[in-house]
Amino acid sequence: MASSSYSNSPCAACKFLRRKCMPDCIFAPYFPPEEPQKFANVHKIFGASNVSKLLNEVLPHQREDAVNSLAYEAEARMKDPVYGCVGAISVLQRQVMRLQKELDATNADLIRYACNEMPQPSQFGRRTNHGGGGSYDQNLGFYNPSPWNNDPYGGGQDTGDGSNFQ
């Protein structure tokens, strides 16, 4: 928070309104001279008088949050005059829904892939060795290939003549 009472330059609000910045200026702690666009947007959307009234009605410890909310809404209204931040929220909600559908589809693909990699039903319920060092664990329900085998399917070595060593 910048206070104009300790500096030579007036706050952004007083500079914009072309008035003298007093030590008890309600705007000074929230609209520092380094951020003139922040007040310009808030003033254009809400008006200086309304913002002043609002800040006087809000408890002092809540004023900074109120100003940040006003500044965010004002900037959103400048970008989208009809919907403001509601439009931005709506776009983000649609994006979350689209990404959730994409995640669900990817998870379904992973499950299908994992099911296709599992051993035949006759091998369920026992640990089997697949030549490559992997095993089927009945407690987990997944095939665990050996980390020392380059064959992701746990099969034997491919000799190139159609037969596998196991």
ABEGO torsion letter per residue (X at the ends): XBBAAABABBBAAAAAAGBBBBAABAAAAABBAABAAAAAAAAAAAEAAAAAAAAAABBAAAAAAAAAAAAAAAAAAAABAAAEAAAAAAAAAAAAAAAAAAAAAAAAAAAAAAAAABBBAAABGBBBBAGAGBBBBAAAGBBBBBAABABAAGBBBBAGAGBBBX
